Amino acid sequence: MPKSASSSTPEVAALPTSYEAAVQELEQLVAALESGQLPLDQLLRSYQRGAALLAFCREKLQAVEDQIKVLDGVQLKNWSSQ
């Protein structure tokens, strides 16, 4: 069944449920992009997916950092061993 002409936005795959899954998918995308073997349209889709995954990972990391700030009384502590 063909898509209608008014449907110009591509379907977006759902984001992973975890940070680790997003990083794994992002690593696979980077390897595919670096291979230089993707057709131009797939290259663009892969780049867009990678940008979405990167934003997802950054949001997850920011959420964790915000939680750590709350637990540490708004002041981050050094991670070095004592």
N, C-alpha and C positions, 0 to 999 in steps of 0.2 A: 504494500500500500504506500504510494508516494506521499511525501510530506507536502503540505500546502505551501504556497509561495509566501504566505504571511509569516511562516515559522522560520525566521532567519537566525535565531539564536541556537547554537549547538547544545546538545544534551551534555550536562555536566555530571561526571561520575561523583558519587558520594565520597566524602572525605573519610579516611580511615577512622577507626574508633580509638586508636591509641597513638601516642607519639612515636613509639617504636615501629609500628606498622607504617606510619607516614615516612619515617626516615628510611626504612627498607625500600619502599616504593620509590622514594626520591633518589636513592642510590642507583636503583635499576634504571630509572629515567636518565640520569646523568650518564651512565655507561652507554645507553642507547644513543643519546645525543652526541657523545664524544666519538662514537664509532664512525660517524659520518655516512652511515648507510641508510638513513631514513629518507623517504620521499619528503618533499617540501611541505605538503599538507600535514603529514604525520609529525614532522619536525615542529611545526607550529603548535599542533595540539599537545605534543609532549612538553613543549616549553610552557604553555599555558597551565597544564596540569602541574608541572614542577613549581610554577609560581604560586599556585593555590596550595600545594603541599608545604612549601616554604612558609607561607603566611600562617598556615595551620600550626606548624611546628613552633614558630615564633610566638604565637598566641599561647600555646601550651607552656612554653618555657617562661613566658611573662607571668602566667597564672601561678606557676610554681614559685617563681621569685617573689611574687606578691605574698604568697602564703608564708614563705620563709621570713620575709620582713615582719609580718605580723607575729610569728612565733619568736623572732629574735628582738622584738621591741623596736621595729622600724630601722634598726641598724644592722646591716649585713656584717657578718664576721668573716675573717679570713679562713680559708679552708686548709691552711698549712698545718702539718702535724706539729705537736709540741714536744 
